C-alpha cells in the first residue's frame, strides 16, 4: 500500500457513517469586512496598494495623458508596450516609441521594452489587488509580466470594489486572469526581499476619477 492509498483509506473510514443523502453545510461568509462609503473604499485601495510598495497617483480624465507622459519621462522610458484596445488618448501627450502587443514577440523582445501601460478589469480595496483579464485594453498576460515597469490605470469608482467576493462577481472565470498585489517580490529563507523576479520591479497605479465620489 502506497501513501496515496493510505490517505484515501483514512478518508473513506472517516466518511463511513455519513448519511448518503446528507446536504452540504452552507457557510454564510461575509462579502465584505465593515461598511464603507465609496470614497472610503477608494482610500482603502490606495492605502493597500502603497503598503505593497506600488506607487499610487491620482488624476481626472483630463489630466491622465499628461500624468502618464510624466511618469514615462521620469522613468526615462524610450519605449512603451501598448495593448491593442488601449485608449489612444492616454498616450497622446508622449512621444515615446509605441511597441505593439504581438503574439510573435519573444521574451527577449519584451524584456527590451522599458514600460507597459494597461487598463484593468477590477481593483479590490481590501487586498490592494488589481485584476487583469486579457481584454483588449489590457493585452496578453505576458506583457505585464516581462517588462520591468507597469503603469496600470484604474477607473474610479467604477472599477473599484471592496472585497474579493465582489470582485469575482465581475470576472469571467474562463478568461486569463492575472491578480496583481504590488510589484513582483519574493523572499529567500533569510527573508531577503528581491523585486522583479517574476514580474515588474516597479508598479505604478493611476486612479482616474470619472466623476464625483460620494463620501456619505
C-alpha positions in Angstrom: 0.0 0.0 0.0 1.4 3.4 -1.0 0.9 6.8 0.6 -2.0 7.7 -1.7 -3.9 4.5 -0.9 -3.4 5.0 2.9 -4.7 8.6 2.8 -7.7 7.6 0.7 -8.4 4.8 3.1 -8.5 7.1 6.0 -10.9 9.4 4.2 -13.2 6.5 3.4 -13.2 5.3 7.0 -13.9 8.9 8.3 -16.9 9.1 6.0 -18.2 5.6 6.5 -21.0 6.6 8.9 -22.0 9.7 7.0 -25.6 9.6 5.5 -25.5 9.2 1.7 -28.2 11.9 1.3 -26.6 14.4 3.7 -26.8 18.0 2.4 -23.6 20.0 2.4 -23.3 22.8 5.0 -23.7 26.2 3.5 -21.3 28.7 5.2 -22.5 32.3 5.4 -19.3 34.1 4.6 -19.1 37.9 4.8 -19.0 39.6 1.4 -17.0 42.5 2.8 -15.5 43.5 6.1 -17.2 46.5 7.6 -19.3 49.1 5.9 -17.6 51.8 3.9 -18.6 54.7 1.6 -17.4 54.7 -1.9 -14.8 57.3 -1.0 -13.6 55.2 1.9 -13.3 52.2 -0.3 -11.1 54.1 -2.8 -8.9 55.3 0.0 -8.5 51.8 1.4 -7.4 50.6 -2.1 -4.8 53.4 -2.3 -3.5 52.6 1.2 -3.2 48.9 0.5 -1.6 49.4 -2.9 1.0 51.7 -1.3 1.5 49.2 1.5 2.5 46.7 -1.2 5.0 49.2 -2.5 3.1 50.2 -5.5 3.3 53.9 -6.5 -0.1 55.4 -6.4 -1.1 58.5 -8.4 -4.4 60.3 -8.7 -5.9 62.4 -11.5 -9.0 63.0 -13.6 -9.7 62.1 -17.2 -8.4 65.4 -18.4 -5.1 65.1 -16.6 -4.5 61.4 -17.4 -2.4 61.8 -20.6 -0.2 64.4 -19.0 0.4 62.2 -16.0 1.3 59.1 -18.0 3.7 61.2 -20.1 5.3 62.5 -16.9 5.7 59.0 -15.5 7.3 57.7 -18.6 9.6 60.7 -18.8 10.6 60.4 -15.1 11.3 56.7 -15.7 13.5 57.5 -18.7 11.5 55.2 -20.9 12.3 55.1 -24.6 9.6 52.6 -25.5 6.2 51.6 -24.2 4.2 48.5 -24.9 0.6 49.2 -25.8 -2.3 46.8 -25.8 -4.4 46.9 -29.0 -7.5 48.3 -27.3 -5.8 50.9 -25.1 -7.5 54.3 -25.3 -5.2 56.3 -27.7 -5.8 59.5 -25.7 -4.0 58.0 -22.7 -0.7 58.3 -24.6 -1.5 61.5 -26.6 0.9 63.6 -24.6 4.0 61.5 -25.0 6.3 60.8 -28.0 7.7 57.6 -26.5 8.0 54.9 -29.1 5.0 52.6 -29.1 5.5 48.8 -29.2 2.5 46.7 -30.3 1.3 43.7 -28.3 2.1 40.9 -30.9 1.7 37.2 -30.5 5.1 36.5 -32.2 7.1 38.8 -29.8 9.8 36.8 -28.0 10.5 37.1 -24.3 13.8 38.8 -25.2 12.0 41.4 -27.3 9.5 42.1 -24.5 12.4 42.4 -22.0 13.9 45.2 -24.0 10.7 47.3 -23.7 11.0 49.9 -21.0 7.4 50.2 -19.9 3.9 48.9 -20.4 0.6 50.8 -19.9 -2.7 48.9 -19.4 -6.1 49.3 -18.0 -7.5 46.7 -15.6 -10.7 44.7 -15.1 -11.3 45.4 -11.4 -9.4 46.7 -8.3 -10.1 45.1 -4.9 -9.7 47.5 -2.0 -9.4 45.1 1.0 -6.4 43.3 -0.6 -4.9 46.0 -2.7 -5.2 43.8 -5.7 -5.5 44.6 -9.4 -7.1 42.0 -11.7 -6.4 41.9 -15.4 -8.5 39.6 -17.7 -6.8 39.9 -21.0 -9.3 42.3 -22.5 -8.1 44.5 -25.5 -7.1 47.4 -23.2 -5.0 45.0 -21.0 -3.4 42.8 -23.6 -1.8 39.4 -23.2 -0.7 38.3 -19.8 3.0 38.2 -20.6 3.2 41.9 -21.5 2.6 42.8 -17.8 5.0 40.1 -16.5 8.1 40.7 -18.6 8.7 44.5 -18.9 10.2 46.0 -15.7 7.8 48.9 -15.4 4.0 48.6 -15.4 1.6 51.6 -15.4 -2.0 50.4 -14.6 -4.9 52.7 -14.9 -7.9 52.2 -12.7 -11.2 54.0 -13.4 -12.6 55.3 -10.1 -15.0 54.5 -8.7 -16.5 52.2 -11.4 -13.8 49.6 -11.3 -13.2 49.6 -7.5 -14.9 47.0 -5.2 -14.4 46.3 -1.5 -13.7 42.6 -1.4 -12.6 39.5 -3.3 -16.2 38.1 -3.5 -17.4 41.3 -5.0 -14.5 41.3 -7.5 -15.2 37.7 -8.5 -18.8 38.6 -9.4 -17.4 40.9 -12.1 -14.9 38.5 -13.6 -15.3 35.8 -16.2 -13.5 32.6 -14.9 -13.0 31.5 -18.5 -10.7 34.5 -19.1 -6.9 34.5 -18.4 -7.0 36.3 -15.0 -3.8 37.9 -13.6 -4.0 39.0 -10.0 -1.5 41.7 -9.0 -0.8 42.8 -5.5 2.1 45.2 -5.7 5.3 44.8 -7.7 6.8 41.4 -8.2 8.6 40.3 -5.0 9.9 37.2 -3.3 11.9 36.4 -0.2 14.5 33.7 0.4 14.9 31.7 3.5 16.8 34.6 5.2 13.9 36.9 4.3 15.9 39.0 1.9 13.3 40.6 -0.4 14.0 40.6 -4.1 11.8 42.5 -6.5 11.3 41.9 -10.2 11.9 38.1 -10.3 8.6 37.1 -11.8 7.1 40.4 -12.9 7.6 44.2 -13.0 10.0 45.6 -10.5 8.0 48.8 -10.5 4.2 49.1 -10.4 2.6 52.5 -10.8 -1.2 52.7 -10.3 -3.1 55.6 -11.7 -6.5 56.2 -10.0 -8.6 58.2 -12.5 -11.6 59.9 -11.1 -14.5 59.8 -13.6 -16.9 61.8 -11.5 -17.8 63.0 -8.0 -17.1 60.3 -5.4 -19.7 60.3 -2.7 -18.3 60.4 0.8 -21.5 59.6 2.6 
